[in-house]
Amino acid sequence: MIGLIMFGVTLMLLMVGFPVAFTFAGVAVIFGTLTEGIDLFGFMPYRIMSVMQNTILMAVPLFIFMGIVLQKTRLAEQLLEAMGDLFGGIRGGLAVSTILVGSLLAASTGVVGASVIAMGVISLPVMLKHNYKKTLSTGVICASGTLGQIIPPSIVLIILADVLGVPVGDLFRSAVLPSLVLVGSYILYVLIVAHFDKTAAPTFESKNSHLSSTQKYLLVAKAIVPPLTLIIAVLGSIFTGIATPTESASIGAVGSLVLALIYKRLNWNMVREASIETVKVTSMVFAILVGATAFSMVFTYTGGDTLVEEFIMSLPAKEMSFILISMLIILILGFFIDFVEISLIIVPIFYPIALSLDIDMEWFAILIAMNLQASFLTPPFGFSLFYLKGVAPASIKTTDIYKGVLPFIVIQVSVLASIIIFPAWYGFNGF
């Protein structure tokens, strides 16, 4: 039971605000010393060295840098304006535009906070000005801003690939269809709401309404082609086998600088700020990774993993029971702690059980990624909710945001359920 007590203490400390990396490492040191002695940590330097030498994780800072540079080019602003011109004439068109822009930002930047904030600043005032319902507007922005969790190249998928021993390129390829289904489900929901509730998402006239259709298409192409080219270069180089994920991440980093040059926003200060922010985010991820390594080592030595495995193996229909229990645990934990902690602490506990049950690891990874995406939307600690509230006008209450995201959480869980029930539809083996 020591391992379960460890986990409970860690969760309690995280909820009262202790820093994540130091919480994992501190709890590991205290419990490890008390139960096994200080000699247990003799191999920690080797574990830390193996983390730092992991070539898969080299892609993390490169993709983060790519996302931050593209954030600073005001890419979202141009995409939203172009999409608004294209779809503004239909009911719910502005919300559909926001979802499509969220998808493009997810595939090009992958920075959830940046996507939500950008669309909150640019798209939310326009939707409110054209009498969109507050709940629909806020829900669309929060949900579309979190698509970077599942649409490749995703930092979550890179971390899960490392933890579950799956090739990153294969995982990126496997995530394409589920992410398209999720985006399509969002758009379908918006169009249905707009159809049955005429006041929820009315049409609007853009500032370029005087332009011809050809001119509008040219504006849209000008805004979409550069980031789309970068997406194709990054993902295409992985899918075709031309480059490894780490090499494609370097292509993305250089490509983001080229786009900044095209948009005439490339300067030394921008590169310097993007580099500093990249170092901060990367340091946070790797500090958590080192703390999680210590925690999982002590958890294993105290027999916590054996206890969990014995419990799962004792259940009827143990494969499906394991999937349902693991998804439920991850969903509940997503209400309180971040996706990085879940990926680095909870998933390694489930990994050996999934391996012993002969579960398709790509399928399991996509289920986790889809589940973790919901953690950005679930109250009370969904980060997207905080990001949007921080930039929303005073007329938007926290309750409006909470009510707005609920239908999208239901959609996410529904798509997750469809992947569990019909894995073959998505190209997975399942059990």
C-alpha positions in Angstrom: 0.0 0.0 0.0 3.0 2.3 0.3 2.8 3.1 -3.5 -0.8 4.1 -3.2 -0.1 6.3 -0.2 2.7 7.9 -2.2 0.3 8.7 -5.0 -2.3 10.1 -2.6 0.2 12.4 -0.9 1.5 13.6 -4.3 -2.0 14.4 -5.6 -2.8 16.3 -2.3 0.4 18.4 -2.6 -0.3 19.2 -6.3 -3.8 20.3 -5.4 -2.6 22.8 -2.8 -0.1 24.3 -5.2 3.3 22.8 -4.8 5.5 22.8 -7.9 5.0 19.7 -9.9 8.6 18.6 -10.5 9.7 19.2 -6.9 6.6 17.4 -5.6 7.3 14.2 -7.5 11.0 14.3 -6.7 10.5 15.2 -3.0 7.8 12.5 -2.4 10.0 9.9 -4.1 13.1 10.8 -2.0 11.1 10.8 1.3 9.2 7.5 0.7 12.2 5.8 -1.0 14.5 6.7 1.9 12.0 5.6 4.5 11.1 2.3 2.9 14.2 1.1 0.9 17.0 3.3 2.2 19.1 6.0 0.5 21.0 3.5 -1.5 17.9 3.1 -3.7 18.9 6.3 -5.5 22.3 5.1 -6.4 21.1 4.5 -10.0 19.3 7.8 -10.4 22.2 9.5 -12.2 22.0 6.8 -14.9 18.3 7.2 -15.2 18.6 10.9 -15.6 21.3 10.5 -18.1 19.2 8.1 -20.2 16.4 10.7 -20.2 18.7 13.5 -21.3 20.2 11.3 -24.1 16.8 10.3 -25.5 16.8 11.4 -29.1 13.0 11.2 -29.3 12.7 13.9 -26.7 15.0 16.2 -28.7 11.9 17.0 -30.8 10.2 18.6 -27.9 12.2 21.9 -27.7 12.2 22.2 -31.5 8.4 21.9 -31.8 8.0 24.3 -28.9 10.3 26.8 -30.6 8.3 26.4 -33.9 5.0 27.0 -32.1 6.3 30.1 -30.2 7.8 31.7 -33.4 4.5 31.1 -35.3 2.6 32.6 -32.4 4.6 35.8 -32.7 3.9 36.1 -36.4 0.2 36.8 -35.6 -0.7 33.8 -37.8 -4.0 33.2 -36.0 -5.2 36.8 -36.8 -4.7 36.3 -40.5 -6.2 32.9 -40.6 -9.3 34.0 -38.6 -9.9 37.0 -40.9 -9.5 34.9 -44.0 -11.8 32.1 -42.8 -14.4 34.7 -41.6 -14.5 36.1 -45.1 -15.1 32.6 -46.5 -17.7 31.2 -44.1 -19.3 34.3 -42.6 -22.3 34.2 -44.8 -23.7 31.0 -43.3 -25.3 30.5 -39.8 -22.5 29.4 -37.5 -19.9 30.3 -40.1 -17.7 32.3 -37.8 -17.7 29.4 -35.2 -16.8 27.0 -38.0 -14.0 29.3 -39.1 -12.7 29.3 -35.5 -12.7 25.5 -35.4 -10.9 25.3 -38.7 -8.3 27.9 -37.7 -7.9 26.0 -34.4 -7.1 22.9 -36.4 -4.5 24.7 -38.6 -2.9 26.3 -35.5 -2.8 22.9 -33.8 -1.0 21.3 -36.7 1.4 24.3 -37.1 2.0 25.6 -33.6 0.5 23.0 -31.2 0.7 25.6 -28.4 -2.7 25.4 -26.6 -2.4 28.5 -24.5 -1.3 30.6 -27.5 -4.2 29.3 -29.7 -6.9 29.9 -27.1 -5.6 33.4 -26.2 -5.2 34.4 -29.9 -8.7 33.3 -30.8 -10.1 34.8 -27.6 -8.6 38.1 -28.4 -9.5 38.1 -32.1 -12.6 35.9 -32.6 -14.6 36.3 -29.4 -15.3 40.0 -29.7 -16.4 39.5 -33.3 -18.8 36.7 -32.4 -20.2 38.7 -29.5 -20.6 41.8 -31.8 -22.6 39.7 -34.2 -24.9 38.4 -31.4 -23.5 34.9 -31.0 -24.5 33.2 -27.8 -21.8 33.6 -25.1 -21.8 29.9 -24.2 -21.4 28.8 -27.8 -18.7 31.4 -28.5 -16.6 30.5 -25.5 -17.1 26.7 -25.9 -15.9 26.8 -29.6 -12.8 28.8 -28.7 -11.8 26.6 -25.8 -12.4 23.4 -27.7 -10.7 24.4 -30.9 -7.8 25.8 -29.0 -7.0 22.4 -27.4 -6.9 20.5 -30.7 -3.1 20.7 -30.5 -3.2 17.8 -28.0 -4.3 15.3 -30.6 -3.5 16.8 -34.0 0.1 16.0 -35.0 2.8 17.2 -34.4 1.7 17.1 -30.8 4.0 17.3 -27.7 1.7 14.9 -25.9 2.1 12.3 -28.7 5.9 12.7 -28.6 5.9 12.1 -24.8 3.5 9.1 -25.1 5.5 7.6 -27.9 8.5 7.7 -25.6 6.7 6.3 -22.6 4.9 3.5 -24.5 7.7 2.6 -26.8 5.9 3.5 -30.0 7.5 5.1 -33.0 6.6 8.8 -33.1 5.9 8.8 -36.8 3.5 5.9 -36.5 1.7 7.6 -33.7 1.4 10.8 -35.7 0.0 8.9 -38.6 -2.5 7.0 -36.3 -3.7 10.3 -34.8 -4.8 11.9 -38.2 -8.2 10.1 -38.6 -9.3 10.4 -34.9 -8.4 14.1 -35.0 -10.4 14.7 -38.2 -13.4 12.9 -36.7 -13.2 15.2 -33.7 -12.9 18.3 -35.8 -15.8 17.2 -38.0 -17.9 16.4 -34.8 -17.3 20.0 -33.5 -18.3 21.5 -36.9 -21.4 19.3 -37.1 -22.5 20.3 -33.5 -22.1 24.0 -34.4 -24.1 23.7 -37.6 -26.9 21.7 -35.8 -27.1 24.3 -33.0 -27.2 27.1 -35.6 -29.9 25.4 -37.6 -32.3 24.8 -34.7 -31.5 27.9 -32.7 -31.6 30.8 -35.2 -30.3 33.3 -32.5 -27.3 31.2 -31.4 -25.0 31.8 -34.4 -26.3 34.3 -37.0 -24.6 35.2 -40.3 -22.4 38.2 -40.4 -21.0 40.5 -43.1 -17.2 40.8 -43.1 -15.2 43.9 -43.9 -14.3 42.3 -47.2 -17.9 41.6 -48.2 -17.5 44.0 -51.2 -14.9 41.7 -52.8 -15.7 39.2 -55.4 -15.6 35.5 -54.7 -12.3 35.2 -56.6 -10.7 37.9 -54.5 -11.9 36.3 -51.3 -10.4 33.0 -52.3 -7.1 34.7 -53.1 -7.1 36.3 -49.6 -7.9 32.9 -48.0 -5.1 31.2 -50.0 -2.6 33.9 -49.1 -3.4 33.3 -45.4 -3.6 29.5 -45.5 -0.9 28.4 -48.0 2.2 29.3 -46.0 1.3 27.5 -42.7 -0.2 24.6 -44.7 3.1 24.3 -46.6 4.9 24.1 -43.3 2.5 21.5 -42.0 3.0 19.4 -45.1 6.8 19.7 -44.9 6.9 18.6 -41.2 4.3 15.8 -41.3 5.0 14.8 -44.9 8.7 14.3 -44.2 7.8 12.0 -41.3 5.0 10.0 -43.0 7.1 9.4 -46.1 10.1 8.3 -44.1 12.3 11.1 -45.5 13.1 12.4 -42.0 12.8 11.2 -38.4 10.5 13.1 -36.1 13.5 14.9 -34.6 14.8 15.9 -38.0 11.3 17.0 -39.1 11.1 19.1 -35.9 14.2 20.9 -37.0 12.5 21.4 -40.4 9.6 22.9 -38.6 11.8 25.2 -36.5 13.6 26.5 -39.5 10.3 26.7 -41.5 8.7 28.9 -38.8 11.6 31.4 -39.1 11.1 31.4 -42.9 7.3 32.1 -42.4 8.2 34.9 -40.0 10.4 36.3 -42.7 7.6 36.0 -45.3 5.2 37.8 -42.9 8.0 40.5 -42.3 8.1 39.9 -38.6 11.5 38.2 -38.3 13.9 40.2 -36.2 16.5 39.5 -33.5 14.3 40.4 -30.6 11.6 38.1 -31.7 14.1 35.2 -32.1 15.6 36.0 -28.7 12.2 36.0 -26.9 11.1 32.8 -28.6 14.4 31.1 -27.6 14.0 32.2 -24.0 10.4 31.0 -23.8 11.4 27.7 -25.4 14.1 27.2 -22.8 11.6 27.9 -20.0 9.0 25.5 -21.3 11.5 22.8 -22.1 13.1 23.1 -18.7 9.7 22.7 -17.1 9.0 19.5 -19.1 12.3 17.9 -18.4 12.3 18.8 -14.7 8.9 17.1 -14.4 10.4 14.1 -16.4 13.3 13.7 -14.0 11.0 14.0 -11.0 8.6 11.5 -12.6 11.5 9.1 -13.2 12.4 9.1 -9.5 8.7 8.7 -8.5 8.0 5.8 -10.8 11.2 4.1 -9.6 10.2 4.3 -6.0 6.6 3.4 -6.8 7.8 0.2 -8.5 10.2 -0.8 -5.7 7.4 -0.4 -3.1 5.2 -2.8 -5.1 2.6 -0.2 -6.2 2.6 -1.4 -9.8 2.1 -5.0 -8.8 -0.9 -4.1 -6.7 -2.5 -2.2 -9.6 -1.8 -5.1 -12.0 -3.2 -7.7 -9.6 -6.4 -5.7 -9.3 -6.8 -5.4 -13.0 -6.1 -9.0 -13.7 -8.7 -10.1 -11.2 -11.5 -8.3 -13.1 -13.8 -10.1 -15.6 -13.2 -9.2 -19.2 -9.9 -7.9 -18.0 -8.8 -6.2 -21.3 -12.0 -4.1 -21.6 -12.0 -3.6 -17.8 -8.5 -2.3 -18.0 -9.2 0.1 -20.8 -12.4 1.5 -19.1 -10.7 1.8 -15.7 -7.6 3.4 -17.1 -9.6 5.9 -19.2 -11.8 6.8 -16.3 -8.8 7.4 -14.0 -7.1 9.6 -16.6 -10.4 11.5 -17.2 -10.9 12.1 -13.5 -7.3 13.1 -12.9 -7.5 15.5 -15.8 -9.9 17.6 -13.7 -7.1 18.3 -11.3 -3.6 17.8 -12.8 -1.9 18.6 -16.0 -1.4 16.4 -19.0 2.4 16.2 -18.6 2.1 14.8 -15.1 -0.5 12.2 -16.2 1.7 11.2 -19.2 4.8 10.8 -17.1 3.4 9.3 -13.8 0.1 7.5 -14.6 0.8 6.1 -18.0 4.0 4.3 -17.0 2.0 2.5 -14.3 -0.5 1.3 -16.9 2.1 0.5 -19.6 3.3 -2.9 -18.3 -0.3 -4.0 -17.7 -1.3 -3.0 -21.3 1.8 -4.9 -22.5 0.9 -8.1 -20.6 -2.7 -7.9 -22.0 -1.3 -7.6 -25.6 -3.1 -4.3 -26.2 -2.3 -2.4 -29.4 0.0 0.4 -28.0 -0.8 2.8 -30.8 -4.5 2.5 -30.0 -3.8 2.9 -26.3 -1.7 6.0 -26.9 -4.4 7.6 -29.1 -7.0 6.8 -26.4 -4.9 8.5 -23.8 -4.2 11.6 -26.0 -7.9 12.0 -26.8 -8.6 11.7 -23.1 -5.9 14.1 -22.1 -7.4 16.7 -24.5 -10.5 16.8 -22.3 -8.3 17.8 -19.3 -7.9 21.2 -20.9 -11.6 21.7 -20.8 -12.8 20.1 -17.6 -13.6 22.4 -14.6 -12.3 23.4 -12.2 -8.6 23.4 -13.4 -9.0 23.2 -17.2 -6.2 25.4 -18.5 -8.2 26.6 -21.6 -10.9 28.0 -19.3 -8.3 30.1 -17.5 -6.6 31.2 -20.7 -9.9 32.4 -22.2 -11.1 34.0 -19.0 -7.9 36.0 -18.8 -8.5 37.7 -22.2 -12.4 37.7 -22.3 -14.3 40.9 -21.9 -16.0 41.6 -18.5 -19.4 40.6 -19.9 -18.2 36.9 -20.1 -18.6 35.2 -16.7 -16.8 32.1 -15.6 -20.1 30.2 -15.6 -20.6 31.1 -19.3 -17.3 29.4 -20.1 -18.1 26.4 -18.0 -21.5 26.0 -19.7 -20.0 26.5 -23.1 -17.4 23.8 -22.9 -19.8 21.1 -21.5 -21.1 20.0 -25.0 -17.6 19.8 -26.4 -16.5 17.6 -23.4 -19.4 15.3 -24.3 -18.3 15.3 -27.9 -14.7 14.4 -26.9 -15.8 11.6 -24.7 -18.2 10.3 -27.4 -15.3 10.2 -30.0 -13.1 8.5 -27.4 -15.9 5.9 -26.8 -16.2 5.3 -30.6 -12.4 4.6 -30.8 -12.7 2.2 -27.8 -15.8 0.4 -29.3 -14.8 0.4 -33.0 -11.0 0.4 -33.1 -10.9 -1.2 -36.6 -12.8 1.8 -38.0 -9.7 3.9 -37.1 -7.2 1.3 -38.3 -6.2 -0.2 -34.9 -6.1 -3.8 -33.7 -7.5 -3.1 -30.3 -7.1 -6.1 -28.0 
